Amino acid sequence: MNYRHAFHAGNFADCMKHALLVALLRGLTRKPAPFFVLETHAGAGHYDLASEAALRGNEAAGGIMRLLDRSCGTRAPVDHTSAGEAASTVPDPALAAAIDRPPAGDTASAEPDPGLAAVVDRPPAGDAAFAAPDPALAEYLSLVDRSGLYPGSPELIRALLRPDDRLACCELHPDEHTALRRLFRDDRQVAVHRRDGWEALKALLPPVQKRGLVFIDPPYENPDEFRHLADGLALARSRFPTGVLAAWYPIKHRAPVRAFFAGLRPRDVIAAELLLRAPLDPTRLNGCGLLVVNPPYQFEQLAETILRALLPLLGNGEAGEAATVTRLADE
């Protein structure tokens, strides 16, 4: 109940998690049948990177700000003189139009703007140093608001829903829930629940759509969180065997992660991990992973491409940094 993601919004773990989330959703949109997404720990929906909470640790500086700097040559400078406002610069006016995400009540296109690739490949006049985003990261970066509001996973998911797709968000923290309800007010494709995310796995699964994604991203404040995660994945798999299950996890040191993997039973499981340094210090977030059950077709290869693109952009060349995709269980 005390966890507030605003203190960590836009950090390297968010960049990794959200780039892979976009890829998972794109895998679901390859088929015309509608899908359902359940997010068990949704947070506030989006975050002001100029807020007091975000600036306290300034984690976005080593995450999304660095990613925009290094991959696009265009960082959104945040005006720290006002906690409620952020300055924004975009290298080309056409780029701003191309990446303008529709409001939450509007229907997002199932495919990226066909003109986006041409727009981002065109350097602005007088700026020979401008570089286009890595193709593996282009769509994720196209959904990031350059004004200084970082989209959380509910907003990213909503941007990629088609007219018949549905999203259910669960959030227990009262302030986060209020912000999430405000963000999706009058949006008929999104249901916001103030309820425990673990309990929602039983209450909201299986969906009527018969296909979709369960996205689990708990705060890991509870020392038993990995056990809850293993139990939650088992429950979700039993109630929604055809669904894609994705769970983010922190990597401080290897022992908890190894124990978590050892307790998994489902088939067709991969673990995508990004390490900024060797996981030797249990007091520090040294990396993170996304466990995916029933990954969409070709996601395994795409995840490896995305992580390899992220590592040189977010890493500092420390010993032990790595980007890996490991198959834990075959189909």
C-alpha positions in Angstrom: 0.0 0.0 0.0 2.9 2.4 0.5 4.6 1.9 -2.8 4.4 4.8 -5.2 5.9 4.3 -8.7 6.3 8.0 -9.2 9.7 7.8 -7.4 11.0 5.4 -10.0 9.1 6.3 -13.2 11.1 6.3 -16.4 14.1 4.5 -14.9 16.0 1.8 -16.8 13.7 -0.9 -15.6 10.7 0.9 -17.0 12.4 1.3 -20.3 13.1 -2.4 -20.5 9.7 -3.5 -19.3 7.7 -1.2 -21.5 9.7 -1.8 -24.7 9.0 -5.5 -24.2 5.4 -4.8 -23.3 4.8 -3.0 -26.6 6.3 -5.9 -28.4 4.0 -8.4 -26.7 1.0 -6.3 -27.6 2.1 -6.1 -31.2 2.2 -9.9 -31.2 -1.4 -10.0 -30.1 -2.6 -7.5 -32.8 -1.3 -9.8 -35.5 -4.5 -11.8 -35.3 -7.8 -10.0 -35.9 -9.7 -11.6 -33.0 -10.2 -9.2 -30.0 -8.0 -9.7 -26.9 -8.2 -8.8 -23.3 -5.4 -7.4 -21.1 -5.4 -7.7 -17.3 -2.9 -5.5 -15.4 -2.7 -6.6 -11.8 -0.6 -3.7 -10.3 -1.4 -0.8 -12.6 -0.2 2.3 -10.7 -1.3 5.8 -11.7 -1.2 5.5 -15.4 1.3 8.2 -16.2 3.9 10.2 -14.3 5.2 13.8 -14.3 9.0 13.6 -14.5 9.2 17.1 -13.2 7.3 16.3 -10.0 9.0 16.4 -6.6 8.6 12.6 -6.3 10.3 11.9 -9.7 13.1 14.4 -9.0 13.9 13.0 -5.6 15.9 10.1 -7.1 16.0 11.5 -10.6 16.0 7.9 -11.9 14.6 8.9 -15.3 17.9 10.6 -16.0 19.5 7.2 -16.3 16.5 5.7 -18.0 14.1 7.3 -20.5 16.0 10.7 -20.7 19.3 8.9 -21.5 17.5 6.6 -23.9 16.0 9.5 -25.8 19.3 11.3 -25.8 21.3 8.4 -27.1 18.9 6.7 -29.4 17.1 9.7 -31.0 19.4 12.6 -30.4 16.3 14.4 -28.9 15.8 14.6 -25.2 12.8 16.3 -23.7 14.4 18.8 -21.3 12.4 19.0 -18.1 11.9 22.4 -16.6 12.8 21.9 -13.0 11.6 25.4 -12.0 8.0 24.2 -11.8 7.0 20.9 -10.4 3.8 20.8 -12.4 5.2 21.8 -15.8 7.8 20.4 -18.1 9.4 22.0 -21.1 9.5 20.0 -24.4 11.5 20.2 -27.6 11.0 18.0 -30.6 13.5 18.0 -33.4 10.9 18.2 -36.2 7.3 19.4 -36.1 6.3 16.4 -38.3 7.7 14.1 -35.6 5.4 15.6 -33.0 2.4 14.9 -35.1 3.6 11.4 -35.8 4.0 10.4 -32.2 1.0 12.2 -30.8 -0.9 9.5 -28.9 -4.7 9.7 -29.2 -6.6 10.6 -26.0 -7.6 7.6 -23.8 -11.1 7.7 -25.1 -10.1 7.4 -28.7 -9.3 4.3 -30.6 -5.7 3.7 -31.4 -4.7 2.3 -34.8 -3.7 -1.3 -34.8 -0.6 -0.5 -36.8 2.0 2.3 -36.3 1.7 5.4 -38.4 3.0 4.4 -41.9 4.7 7.7 -42.1 6.6 7.4 -38.8 9.6 5.6 -40.2 10.1 8.2 -42.9 9.7 11.0 -40.4 12.1 9.8 -37.8 14.7 9.0 -40.5 14.7 12.6 -41.7 17.1 14.7 -39.7 15.9 18.2 -38.8 17.5 21.0 -40.8 20.9 22.0 -39.5 21.2 19.0 -37.2 23.5 16.5 -38.8 24.0 14.8 -35.5 20.3 13.6 -35.2 20.0 9.9 -35.3 16.9 7.8 -35.9 15.7 5.5 -33.1 16.9 1.9 -33.3 14.1 0.1 -35.3 13.6 -2.3 -32.4 12.8 0.6 -30.0 11.0 2.9 -32.5 7.5 2.1 -31.6 8.0 2.2 -27.8 9.8 5.6 -28.2 7.0 6.8 -30.4 4.5 6.4 -27.5 6.6 8.3 -25.0 5.3 11.9 -24.5 8.2 14.3 -25.0 6.5 16.9 -22.7 7.8 15.2 -19.6 4.8 12.9 -18.8 6.1 9.4 -18.8 3.4 6.8 -19.7 2.9 3.9 -17.4 2.0 0.5 -18.7 -1.8 1.2 -18.6 -1.4 4.2 -20.9 0.9 2.2 -23.2 -1.5 -0.7 -23.4 -4.5 1.6 -24.0 -2.6 3.3 -26.9 -2.4 -0.1 -28.7 -5.9 -1.4 -28.2 -8.1 -1.8 -31.2 -11.9 -1.0 -31.0 -12.9 -4.5 -29.7 -10.0 -5.0 -27.4 -10.4 -4.5 -23.6 -8.2 -3.6 -20.6 -8.8 -4.1 -16.9 -6.5 -2.3 -14.5 -6.3 -3.1 -10.8 -4.7 -0.8 -8.3 -5.1 -0.9 -4.5 -3.4 2.3 -3.4 -6.1 5.0 -3.0 -4.2 7.9 -4.6 -3.0 5.8 -7.5 -6.4 4.4 -8.1 -8.0 7.9 -8.1 -5.4 9.0 -10.7 -6.1 5.9 -12.8 -9.9 6.4 -12.7 -9.4 10.0 -13.7 -7.2 9.1 -16.6 -9.7 6.6 -18.1 -12.9 8.3 -17.2 -15.6 7.6 -19.8 -13.4 5.2 -21.6 -15.6 2.1 -22.4 -12.6 0.0 -23.3 -10.9 0.3 -19.9 -12.2 -0.9 -16.6 -10.4 0.3 -13.4 -10.7 -1.7 -10.2 -9.6 -0.9 -6.7 -8.8 -4.4 -5.7 -5.9 -6.6 -4.8 -4.1 -7.7 -8.0 -3.5 -11.3 -6.8 -7.2 -11.7 -6.0 -8.1 -10.3 -9.5 -6.4 -13.2 -11.2 -9.2 -15.4 -9.9 -12.0 -12.9 -10.2 -11.3 -11.6 -13.7 -10.0 -14.7 -15.5 -10.8 -16.2 -17.9 -12.0 -13.4 -20.1 -14.8 -13.7 -22.7 -12.3 -12.9 -25.4 -10.4 -16.2 -24.9 -7.1 -14.6 -25.8 -5.0 -11.9 -24.3 -2.3 -10.8 -21.9 -1.9 -10.9 -18.1 0.7 -8.3 -17.0 2.0 -8.6 -13.5 4.3 -6.0 -12.0 4.1 -6.0 -8.2 6.2 -3.6 -6.1 8.3 -6.3 -4.4 8.0 -4.6 -1.0 6.8 -7.8 0.5 9.7 -10.3 1.2 7.4 -13.1 -0.1 6.6 -11.3 -3.4 8.4 -13.9 -5.5 6.3 -16.7 -3.9 3.2 -14.7 -4.5 4.3 -14.2 -8.1 4.9 -18.0 -8.6 1.5 -18.8 -7.1 -0.2 -16.0 -9.2 1.3 -17.3 -12.4 0.1 -20.9 -11.6 -3.4 -19.6 -10.9 -3.5 -17.4 -14.0 -2.3 -20.3 -16.2 -4.9 -22.7 -14.7 -7.7 -20.2 -15.4 -6.4 -18.7 -18.7 -4.3 -21.5 -20.3 -4.3 -19.8 -23.8 -3.3 -16.4 -22.4 0.1 -14.8 -22.6 1.4 -14.2 -19.0 4.2 -11.6 -18.4 5.7 -10.9 -15.0 8.4 -8.3 -14.3 10.9 -9.0 -11.6 13.9 -7.2 -10.1 17.4 -8.6 -10.0 19.5 -7.6 -7.0 21.3 -10.9 -6.5 20.7 -14.3 -8.1 19.4 -16.4 -5.2 15.8 -15.2 -5.1 15.5 -15.3 -8.9 16.9 -18.9 -9.0 14.5 -20.0 -6.3 11.6 -18.4 -8.3 12.6 -20.2 -11.5 12.9 -23.5 -9.7 9.3 -23.2 -8.4 7.8 -22.7 -11.9 5.9 -25.5 -13.5 4.2 -24.2 -16.7 5.5 -25.1 -20.2 6.7 -22.6 -22.8 8.5 -20.0 -20.6 11.2 -17.5 -21.4 13.1 -15.0 -19.3 14.3 -11.8 -20.8 16.9 -10.0 -18.6 18.8 -6.8 -18.7 21.7 -6.4 -16.3 23.6 -3.2 -15.8 26.2 -4.9 -13.7 26.9 -8.2 -12.0 24.1 -9.0 -9.6 26.3 -9.1 -6.5 24.9 -6.3 -4.3 21.6 -7.3 -2.7 20.9 -3.7 -1.7 21.0 -2.4 -5.3 18.8 -2.9 -8.4 21.4 -4.4 -10.6 19.0 -5.4 -13.4 15.6 -6.8 -14.1 13.8 -9.4 -16.0 10.5 -10.1 -17.7 9.2 -13.7 -17.5 6.8 -14.6 -20.3 4.6 -17.7 -20.4 3.2 -18.6 -23.8 5.1 -15.9 -25.7 3.6 -14.8 -29.0 5.2 -16.1 -32.3 8.7 -14.7 -32.8 8.6 -12.7 -29.5 11.7 -14.6 -28.2 13.8 -13.3 -31.1 12.3 -9.8 -31.0 13.0 -9.6 -27.2 16.6 -10.4 -27.8 16.9 -7.7 -30.4 15.2 -5.1 -28.1 17.5 -5.9 -25.2 20.6 -5.8 -27.3 19.5 -2.4 -28.5 18.9 -1.2 -25.0 22.1 -2.4 -23.3 24.5 0.1 -24.9 22.1 2.9 -24.5 21.3 2.4 -20.8 24.5 0.6 -19.6 27.7 2.2 -18.3 30.1 -0.5 -19.3 30.2 -2.0 -15.8 31.5 -5.5 -15.3 28.8 -8.1 -15.7 26.4 -6.1 -17.8 24.4 -8.3 -20.1 21.2 -8.7 -22.2 19.9 -12.3 -22.4 16.8 -14.2 -23.4 16.7 -17.7 -21.8 14.2 -20.5 -22.5 13.3 -22.0 -19.1 10.8 -24.5 -20.4 10.0 -25.7 -23.9 6.6 -25.8 -25.5 
